Amino acid sequence: MLGPDGKLPLPWLEAPLAQALANARSHALLVQGPAGVGQFDMALLLAQSWLCEAPAAGKLACGRCAACHLFLAHAHPDFMVLLPEALRESLGYGADDEEGGAEAKTGKASKAKPSREIKIDAVRQMLGFAQVTAARGRAKVVVVYPAEALNTVAANALLKTLEEPAGMLRFALASSAPEALLPTIRSRCQPVPLGLPPQELAQAWLAEQGVEAAEVLLAATGGRPQEALAWYADGVRAQAWLELPRRVARGESAALSDWPVPRAIAALQRLTHDLLRGSHGAPPSYFPPTALPKPRGAAGLHAWGRALQDAARHAEHPLNAGLLMESLVAQGQRAMRVAA
């Protein structure tokens, strides 16, 4: 979000934000692109700019007016954000904000695992919000993220309002998988594409966040700076990443013992990807060529890739994380066929 200093939280959003504000022709925009490049931030910046009471040149939010202060404090009466319960706290929207707050206060949701879907109850609350006149008279704005988290019932309930929005209602949907949305929802939204940011800009931003050897983790995550920052927060360091291929080739599951299981499996999948590219003479995507051993064949790598894909489906709740990682690394060691 844009504060009083006028500095964007993600510098590479400056050009697409200005273009989206200048060219918006629809009451609903769909911010789409690869994960980890700022779709949610972009949707919030659009919402803040629409609600700002003293917008700067190019319709950009000023960051200083009363509406911007309310927005930054998550207290603007004309703004609502629809998020899965599992993402609310990590994105700064706790259980006391909007939907989900009543359940948290009464303890009804305390025993249930937070949902990764946006459910019909949240959309129903949004529908009630949409019918009330704008308190500050600028607009009413709803941000939906990630839009692909809308379950089927919730998506169909949202569709009617997208077709016939009430009054000054506007939407900013954000998604890294727009193909997973209902075609009828996509057709009612103006697309706002986001691509990978320039490497130099992304590396400089990561360095500002305190990420050491930012270029290594940026490559490891396919050029996605927010994902690189999340990996760093989970304890993934550049040196450990560079050493990973050789350690897996030696069967050292301890190389991944301190990483969250989903992160560890994703790392092994990237290693498999680069080894397969190498076996066909193509350059690697995630590791520097000097970090990769040379496998003697691709058949074992394909089998390992299928095992990793199966493991990824249950990565959030493995029965025994230690045994799982030992098994996957052992399969990788056999697949790579590299002498220790």
Contacts in CASP RR format, 6 or more apart in sequence:
PFRMAT RR
TARGET T0000
AUTHOR 0000-0000-0000
METHOD contacts of the structure
MODEL  1
MLGPDGKLPLPWLEAPLAQALANARSHALLVQGPAGVGQFDMALLLAQSW
LCEAPAAGKLACGRCAACHLFLAHAHPDFMVLLPEALRESLGYGADDEEG
GAEAKTGKASKAKPSREIKIDAVRQMLGFAQVTAARGRAKVVVVYPAEAL
NTVAANALLKTLEEPAGMLRFALASSAPEALLPTIRSRCQPVPLGLPPQE
LAQAWLAEQGVEAAEVLLAATGGRPQEALAWYADGVRAQAWLELPRRVAR
GESAALSDWPVPRAIAALQRLTHDLLRGSHGAPPSYFPPTALPKPRGAAG
LHAWGRALQDAARHAEHPLNAGLLMESLVAQGQRAMRVAA
1 9 0 8 1.000
1 41 0 8 1.000
1 44 0 8 1.000
1 45 0 8 1.000
1 48 0 8 1.000
1 71 0 8 1.000
1 72 0 8 1.000
2 8 0 8 1.000
2 9 0 8 1.000
2 45 0 8 1.000
2 48 0 8 1.000
2 49 0 8 1.000
2 60 0 8 1.000
2 61 0 8 1.000
2 62 0 8 1.000
2 63 0 8 1.000
2 68 0 8 1.000
3 63 0 8 1.000
3 64 0 8 1.000
3 68 0 8 1.000
3 72 0 8 1.000
4 63 0 8 1.000
4 64 0 8 1.000
6 63 0 8 1.000
8 14 0 8 1.000
8 17 0 8 1.000
8 45 0 8 1.000
9 41 0 8 1.000
10 38 0 8 1.000
10 41 0 8 1.000
10 197 0 8 1.000
10 205 0 8 1.000
10 225 0 8 1.000
10 226 0 8 1.000
11 201 0 8 1.000
11 205 0 8 1.000
12 37 0 8 1.000
12 197 0 8 1.000
12 198 0 8 1.000
12 201 0 8 1.000
12 202 0 8 1.000
12 205 0 8 1.000
13 38 0 8 1.000
13 41 0 8 1.000
13 42 0 8 1.000
13 45 0 8 1.000
13 194 0 8 1.000
16 42 0 8 1.000
16 192 0 8 1.000
16 193 0 8 1.000
16 194 0 8 1.000
17 42 0 8 1.000
17 45 0 8 1.000
17 46 0 8 1.000
17 49 0 8 1.000
17 60 0 8 1.000
18 58 0 8 1.000
18 60 0 8 1.000
20 29 0 8 1.000
20 31 0 8 1.000
20 42 0 8 1.000
20 46 0 8 1.000
20 192 0 8 1.000
21 46 0 8 1.000
21 49 0 8 1.000
21 58 0 8 1.000
21 59 0 8 1.000
21 60 0 8 1.000
22 58 0 8 1.000
22 59 0 8 1.000
24 190 0 8 1.000
25 190 0 8 1.000
26 188 0 8 1.000
26 189 0 8 1.000
26 190 0 8 1.000
27 165 0 8 1.000
27 169 0 8 1.000
27 170 0 8 1.000
27 171 0 8 1.000
28 162 0 8 1.000
28 165 0 8 1.000
28 170 0 8 1.000
28 171 0 8 1.000
28 172 0 8 1.000
28 173 0 8 1.000
28 188 0 8 1.000
28 189 0 8 1.000
28 190 0 8 1.000
29 43 0 8 1.000
29 46 0 8 1.000
29 171 0 8 1.000
29 172 0 8 1.000
29 173 0 8 1.000
29 189 0 8 1.000
29 190 0 8 1.000
29 191 0 8 1.000
29 192 0 8 1.000
30 147 0 8 1.000
30 173 0 8 1.000
30 174 0 8 1.000
30 175 0 8 1.000
30 178 0 8 1.000
30 181 0 8 1.000
30 186 0 8 1.000
30 189 0 8 1.000
30 190 0 8 1.000
30 191 0 8 1.000
30 192 0 8 1.000
31 39 0 8 1.000
31 42 0 8 1.000
31 43 0 8 1.000
31 46 0 8 1.000
31 172 0 8 1.000
31 173 0 8 1.000
31 174 0 8 1.000
31 175 0 8 1.000
31 192 0 8 1.000
31 194 0 8 1.000
32 39 0 8 1.000
32 174 0 8 1.000
32 175 0 8 1.000
32 176 0 8 1.000
32 178 0 8 1.000
32 191 0 8 1.000
32 192 0 8 1.000
32 193 0 8 1.000
32 194 0 8 1.000
33 39 0 8 1.000
33 175 0 8 1.000
33 176 0 8 1.000
33 178 0 8 1.000
33 193 0 8 1.000
33 194 0 8 1.000
33 195 0 8 1.000
34 176 0 8 1.000
34 194 0 8 1.000
34 195 0 8 1.000
34 196 0 8 1.000
34 224 0 8 1.000
35 176 0 8 1.000
35 224 0 8 1.000
35 226 0 8 1.000
35 227 0 8 1.000
36 176 0 8 1.000
36 221 0 8 1.000
36 224 0 8 1.000
36 225 0 8 1.000
36 226 0 8 1.000
36 227 0 8 1.000
37 194 0 8 1.000
37 195 0 8 1.000
37 196 0 8 1.000
37 197 0 8 1.000
37 224 0 8 1.000
37 225 0 8 1.000
37 226 0 8 1.000
38 194 0 8 1.000
38 226 0 8 1.000
39 145 0 8 1.000
39 146 0 8 1.000
39 174 0 8 1.000
39 175 0 8 1.000
39 176 0 8 1.000
39 194 0 8 1.000
40 91 0 8 1.000
40 143 0 8 1.000
40 145 0 8 1.000
40 146 0 8 1.000
40 174 0 8 1.000
42 172 0 8 1.000
42 174 0 8 1.000
42 192 0 8 1.000
42 194 0 8 1.000
43 143 0 8 1.000
43 144 0 8 1.000
43 145 0 8 1.000
43 172 0 8 1.000
43 173 0 8 1.000
43 174 0 8 1.000
44 81 0 8 1.000
44 143 0 8 1.000
44 172 0 8 1.000
45 61 0 8 1.000
46 172 0 8 1.000
46 192 0 8 1.000
47 71 0 8 1.000
47 79 0 8 1.000
47 141 0 8 1.000
47 143 0 8 1.000
47 170 0 8 1.000
47 172 0 8 1.000
48 61 0 8 1.000
48 63 0 8 1.000
48 68 0 8 1.000
48 71 0 8 1.000
49 55 0 8 1.000
49 59 0 8 1.000
49 60 0 8 1.000
49 61 0 8 1.000
50 138 0 8 1.000
50 139 0 8 1.000
50 141 0 8 1.000
50 170 0 8 1.000
51 61 0 8 1.000
51 67 0 8 1.000
51 68 0 8 1.000
51 71 0 8 1.000
51 76 0 8 1.000
51 78 0 8 1.000
51 79 0 8 1.000
51 136 0 8 1.000
51 138 0 8 1.000
51 139 0 8 1.000
51 141 0 8 1.000
52 60 0 8 1.000
52 61 0 8 1.000
52 62 0 8 1.000
52 63 0 8 1.000
52 65 0 8 1.000
52 67 0 8 1.000
52 68 0 8 1.000
52 138 0 8 1.000
53 65 0 8 1.000
53 66 0 8 1.000
53 67 0 8 1.000
53 68 0 8 1.000
53 136 0 8 1.000
53 138 0 8 1.000
54 62 0 8 1.000
54 64 0 8 1.000
54 65 0 8 1.000
55 61 0 8 1.000
55 62 0 8 1.000
56 62 0 8 1.000
61 68 0 8 1.000
61 71 0 8 1.000
62 68 0 8 1.000
63 69 0 8 1.000
63 72 0 8 1.000
67 76 0 8 1.000
67 136 0 8 1.000
67 138 0 8 1.000
70 76 0 8 1.000
70 77 0 8 1.000
71 79 0 8 1.000
74 92 0 8 1.000
74 93 0 8 1.000
74 97 0 8 1.000
76 136 0 8 1.000
77 135 0 8 1.000
77 136 0 8 1.000
78 134 0 8 1.000
78 135 0 8 1.000
78 136 0 8 1.000
78 137 0 8 1.000
78 138 0 8 1.000
78 139 0 8 1.000
78 140 0 8 1.000
78 141 0 8 1.000
79 140 0 8 1.000
79 141 0 8 1.000
79 142 0 8 1.000
79 143 0 8 1.000
80 98 0 8 1.000
80 125 0 8 1.000
80 126 0 8 1.000
80 129 0 8 1.000
80 140 0 8 1.000
80 141 0 8 1.000
80 142 0 8 1.000
80 143 0 8 1.000
81 93 0 8 1.000
81 97 0 8 1.000
81 98 0 8 1.000
81 142 0 8 1.000
81 143 0 8 1.000
81 144 0 8 1.000
81 145 0 8 1.000
82 99 0 8 1.000
82 118 0 8 1.000
82 122 0 8 1.000
82 123 0 8 1.000
82 126 0 8 1.000
82 142 0 8 1.000
82 143 0 8 1.000
82 144 0 8 1.000
82 145 0 8 1.000
83 91 0 8 1.000
83 93 0 8 1.000
83 118 0 8 1.000
83 145 0 8 1.000
84 114 0 8 1.000
84 115 0 8 1.000
84 116 0 8 1.000
84 117 0 8 1.000
84 118 0 8 1.000
84 146 0 8 1.000
84 149 0 8 1.000
85 100 0 8 1.000
85 109 0 8 1.000
85 114 0 8 1.000
85 115 0 8 1.000
85 116 0 8 1.000
86 114 0 8 1.000
86 115 0 8 1.000
86 116 0 8 1.000
87 116 0 8 1.000
87 145 0 8 1.000
88 94 0 8 1.000
88 95 0 8 1.000
88 97 0 8 1.000
88 100 0 8 1.000
88 114 0 8 1.000
89 95 0 8 1.000
91 145 0 8 1.000
94 101 0 8 1.000
95 101 0 8 1.000
95 103 0 8 1.000
95 104 0 8 1.000
95 105 0 8 1.000
95 109 0 8 1.000
96 104 0 8 1.000
96 105 0 8 1.000
98 125 0 8 1.000
99 121 0 8 1.000
99 122 0 8 1.000
99 125 0 8 1.000
99 126 0 8 1.000
100 109 0 8 1.000
100 122 0 8 1.000
103 109 0 8 1.000
104 110 0 8 1.000
116 149 0 8 1.000
117 149 0 8 1.000
117 150 0 8 1.000
117 151 0 8 1.000
117 154 0 8 1.000
118 144 0 8 1.000
118 149 0 8 1.000
118 150 0 8 1.000
118 151 0 8 1.000
118 154 0 8 1.000
119 151 0 8 1.000
119 153 0 8 1.000
119 154 0 8 1.000
120 151 0 8 1.000
120 153 0 8 1.000
120 154 0 8 1.000
120 157 0 8 1.000
122 154 0 8 1.000
123 150 0 8 1.000
123 154 0 8 1.000
123 157 0 8 1.000
123 158 0 8 1.000
124 157 0 8 1.000
126 142 0 8 1.000
126 158 0 8 1.000
126 161 0 8 1.000
127 157 0 8 1.000
127 161 0 8 1.000
129 140 0 8 1.000
129 142 0 8 1.000
130 140 0 8 1.000
130 142 0 8 1.000
130 161 0 8 1.000
130 165 0 8 1.000
130 166 0 8 1.000
130 169 0 8 1.000
131 166 0 8 1.000
132 140 0 8 1.000
134 140 0 8 1.000
134 168 0 8 1.000
137 168 0 8 1.000
138 168 0 8 1.000
139 168 0 8 1.000
139 169 0 8 1.000
139 170 0 8 1.000
140 167 0 8 1.000
140 168 0 8 1.000
140 169 0 8 1.000
140 170 0 8 1.000
141 169 0 8 1.000
141 170 0 8 1.000
141 171 0 8 1.000
141 172 0 8 1.000
142 169 0 8 1.000
142 170 0 8 1.000
142 171 0 8 1.000
142 172 0 8 1.000
143 171 0 8 1.000
143 172 0 8 1.000
143 173 0 8 1.000
143 174 0 8 1.000
144 150 0 8 1.000
144 158 0 8 1.000
144 171 0 8 1.000
144 172 0 8 1.000
144 173 0 8 1.000
144 174 0 8 1.000
145 173 0 8 1.000
145 174 0 8 1.000
145 175 0 8 1.000
146 174 0 8 1.000
146 175 0 8 1.000
146 176 0 8 1.000
146 177 0 8 1.000
147 173 0 8 1.000
147 174 0 8 1.000
147 175 0 8 1.000
147 178 0 8 1.000
147 181 0 8 1.000
147 185 0 8 1.000
148 175 0 8 1.000
148 176 0 8 1.000
148 177 0 8 1.000
148 178 0 8 1.000
148 180 0 8 1.000
148 181 0 8 1.000
150 158 0 8 1.000
150 181 0 8 1.000
155 181 0 8 1.000
155 182 0 8 1.000
155 185 0 8 1.000
156 182 0 8 1.000
158 185 0 8 1.000
159 182 0 8 1.000
159 184 0 8 1.000
159 185 0 8 1.000
159 188 0 8 1.000
161 169 0 8 1.000
162 171 0 8 1.000
162 185 0 8 1.000
162 188 0 8 1.000
162 189 0 8 1.000
163 188 0 8 1.000
165 171 0 8 1.000
171 189 0 8 1.000
173 181 0 8 1.000
173 185 0 8 1.000
173 189 0 8 1.000
175 181 0 8 1.000
178 186 0 8 1.000
178 191 0 8 1.000
196 202 0 8 1.000
196 222 0 8 1.000
196 223 0 8 1.000
196 224 0 8 1.000
197 205 0 8 1.000
197 223 0 8 1.000
197 225 0 8 1.000
199 215 0 8 1.000
199 218 0 8 1.000
199 223 0 8 1.000
202 214 0 8 1.000
202 218 0 8 1.000
202 223 0 8 1.000
202 225 0 8 1.000
202 228 0 8 1.000
203 214 0 8 1.000
203 215 0 8 1.000
203 218 0 8 1.000
205 225 0 8 1.000
206 214 0 8 1.000
206 217 0 8 1.000
206 218 0 8 1.000
206 225 0 8 1.000
206 228 0 8 1.000
206 229 0 8 1.000
206 232 0 8 1.000
207 214 0 8 1.000
209 229 0 8 1.000
209 232 0 8 1.000
210 232 0 8 1.000
211 217 0 8 1.000
211 228 0 8 1.000
211 229 0 8 1.000
211 232 0 8 1.000
212 237 0 8 1.000
212 238 0 8 1.000
213 237 0 8 1.000
213 238 0 8 1.000
213 239 0 8 1.000
214 228 0 8 1.000
216 238 0 8 1.000
216 241 0 8 1.000
216 242 0 8 1.000
217 228 0 8 1.000
217 231 0 8 1.000
217 232 0 8 1.000
217 236 0 8 1.000
217 238 0 8 1.000
217 241 0 8 1.000
218 224 0 8 1.000
218 225 0 8 1.000
218 228 0 8 1.000
219 285 0 8 1.000
219 286 0 8 1.000
219 287 0 8 1.000
219 288 0 8 1.000
220 228 0 8 1.000
220 231 0 8 1.000
220 236 0 8 1.000
220 241 0 8 1.000
220 267 0 8 1.000
220 270 0 8 1.000
220 286 0 8 1.000
220 287 0 8 1.000
221 227 0 8 1.000
221 228 0 8 1.000
221 231 0 8 1.000
221 286 0 8 1.000
222 285 0 8 1.000
222 286 0 8 1.000
231 263 0 8 1.000
234 259 0 8 1.000
234 260 0 8 1.000
234 263 0 8 1.000
235 258 0 8 1.000
235 259 0 8 1.000
236 259 0 8 1.000
236 263 0 8 1.000
236 267 0 8 1.000
240 255 0 8 1.000
241 267 0 8 1.000
241 287 0 8 1.000
242 287 0 8 1.000
242 288 0 8 1.000
242 291 0 8 1.000
243 255 0 8 1.000
243 291 0 8 1.000
244 255 0 8 1.000
244 256 0 8 1.000
244 267 0 8 1.000
244 271 0 8 1.000
244 287 0 8 1.000
244 291 0 8 1.000
245 271 0 8 1.000
245 275 0 8 1.000
245 287 0 8 1.000
245 291 0 8 1.000
245 292 0 8 1.000
245 293 0 8 1.000
246 291 0 8 1.000
246 293 0 8 1.000
247 254 0 8 1.000
247 255 0 8 1.000
248 255 0 8 1.000
248 268 0 8 1.000
248 271 0 8 1.000
248 329 0 8 1.000
248 332 0 8 1.000
248 333 0 8 1.000
248 336 0 8 1.000
249 293 0 8 1.000
249 333 0 8 1.000
249 336 0 8 1.000
249 338 0 8 1.000
249 340 0 8 1.000
250 333 0 8 1.000
250 340 0 8 1.000
251 329 0 8 1.000
251 330 0 8 1.000
251 332 0 8 1.000
251 333 0 8 1.000
251 340 0 8 1.000
252 329 0 8 1.000
253 322 0 8 1.000
253 325 0 8 1.000
253 326 0 8 1.000
253 328 0 8 1.000
253 329 0 8 1.000
253 330 0 8 1.000
255 329 0 8 1.000
256 264 0 8 1.000
256 267 0 8 1.000
256 268 0 8 1.000
256 325 0 8 1.000
256 329 0 8 1.000
257 322 0 8 1.000
257 325 0 8 1.000
259 267 0 8 1.000
261 315 0 8 1.000
261 316 0 8 1.000
261 318 0 8 1.000
261 321 0 8 1.000
261 324 0 8 1.000
261 325 0 8 1.000
262 312 0 8 1.000
262 315 0 8 1.000
262 316 0 8 1.000
264 325 0 8 1.000
265 308 0 8 1.000
265 311 0 8 1.000
265 312 0 8 1.000
265 315 0 8 1.000
265 328 0 8 1.000
266 312 0 8 1.000
268 308 0 8 1.000
268 328 0 8 1.000
268 329 0 8 1.000
268 332 0 8 1.000
269 305 0 8 1.000
269 308 0 8 1.000
269 309 0 8 1.000
269 312 0 8 1.000
270 285 0 8 1.000
270 286 0 8 1.000
270 287 0 8 1.000
271 286 0 8 1.000
271 287 0 8 1.000
272 301 0 8 1.000
272 304 0 8 1.000
272 305 0 8 1.000
272 308 0 8 1.000
272 332 0 8 1.000
272 335 0 8 1.000
273 285 0 8 1.000
273 286 0 8 1.000
274 284 0 8 1.000
274 285 0 8 1.000
274 286 0 8 1.000
274 287 0 8 1.000
274 292 0 8 1.000
275 292 0 8 1.000
275 295 0 8 1.000
275 301 0 8 1.000
275 336 0 8 1.000
276 298 0 8 1.000
276 301 0 8 1.000
276 302 0 8 1.000
277 283 0 8 1.000
277 284 0 8 1.000
277 285 0 8 1.000
278 284 0 8 1.000
278 292 0 8 1.000
278 294 0 8 1.000
278 295 0 8 1.000
279 295 0 8 1.000
279 297 0 8 1.000
279 298 0 8 1.000
279 301 0 8 1.000
280 298 0 8 1.000
283 289 0 8 1.000
284 292 0 8 1.000
293 336 0 8 1.000
293 338 0 8 1.000
294 338 0 8 1.000
295 301 0 8 1.000
295 335 0 8 1.000
295 336 0 8 1.000
295 337 0 8 1.000
295 338 0 8 1.000
296 337 0 8 1.000
296 338 0 8 1.000
297 337 0 8 1.000
300 334 0 8 1.000
300 335 0 8 1.000
300 337 0 8 1.000
301 335 0 8 1.000
301 336 0 8 1.000
303 331 0 8 1.000
303 335 0 8 1.000
304 328 0 8 1.000
304 331 0 8 1.000
304 332 0 8 1.000
304 334 0 8 1.000
304 335 0 8 1.000
307 328 0 8 1.000
307 331 0 8 1.000
308 328 0 8 1.000
311 318 0 8 1.000
311 324 0 8 1.000
311 328 0 8 1.000
318 324 0 8 1.000
END
